[in-house]
Amino acid sequence: MNGPEHYAAAQEYLAAAKADGVQPGDAAEVSNLAIAQVHATLALAAATAMAGSVVTAHGAVKTALPAVDGKAWQAVAGVAPGKQG
């Protein structure tokens, strides 16, 4: 699982924790929140690698990551894809 996938998973588990019928303190809420936190932490670790990213004057995003990882982060973060170097 890569960073963007961890981010998406964290959002899904958080939504499940707050779903209709789930009461505060229920085992379902507690479990889903814990799993969401783990995924969010892993996503944060992966996102740290994006700290060196820059947007050029032409709007291209250049990352220090391999192109496939940079594109995956752009997709999950809602950033328009650009040329990477």
N, C-alpha and C positions, 0 to 999 in steps of 0.2 A: 504494500500500500504506500503510495507516495503522499507528499504533503497536501496537495489539493484534495486527494481522496479522504485524508484524515479530517480536513476542514469540513468537507461535505458531510461526512459521517457524524461529526460533532453536532452539526446543525440538525441532522435527522434525529439523533438521540435526544437533543434538547427539545425538539418539537414533540417527540413521543412522551417526554416527561411532563409536558404541559398539555397533553391531549385531553379532550373531553372525557370525563369519567375518572380521570386520575386525580386522586385527592392528595393534598400536601402531606408528606410523610409516608405515603403508601410505599410499599416495597418497589413497585413499578417506577415511581417517581425517583426514589433514591438511587436505584440501580441505573436508570437511564441517565440521570445527572452525573453519576460517577463515570460511566462509560463516555459520556460527552466530554467530560473534563480531560480524560486520558487522550481522546482523539484531538481535542483542542491543544493540549500541551505538545503532542507530536507535530501537529500542524505548525505551531509556533516555532518549534525547533527547525522545521524545514523552511519556514518563511524567513528565518534569520539569514539563510543563504541568499535571499533576495535583497539584502541590505545594500549591496553594491550596484543595484540596478539603476539605470539612468534612462531618461526619455530624451531623445535627440530633438533638435529643432524641427525635424520633419515628423515627429510623433512616433518614431520607432523606439521600441523598448529594447535596450541592450542589457543583457545580464551576464554575470560571471558564471552562470550555470550552463550545462548543455542545452542546446536549443529546445529539445523535447520537454525538459523540465520547465524552462522559461515559458514556453507556450502553454503548458498545463496551468501554471500559476496565473498567467494572463487570463485564461478562460475562467477559472474559478473566481478570480478577483473582479471579473467584468471589465478588464482592460482590453481595448482594441488591439488585436494582434499587429505586430510590427516586425520589421526585420531585426534579427538578433545577431550579435557578433560576440 
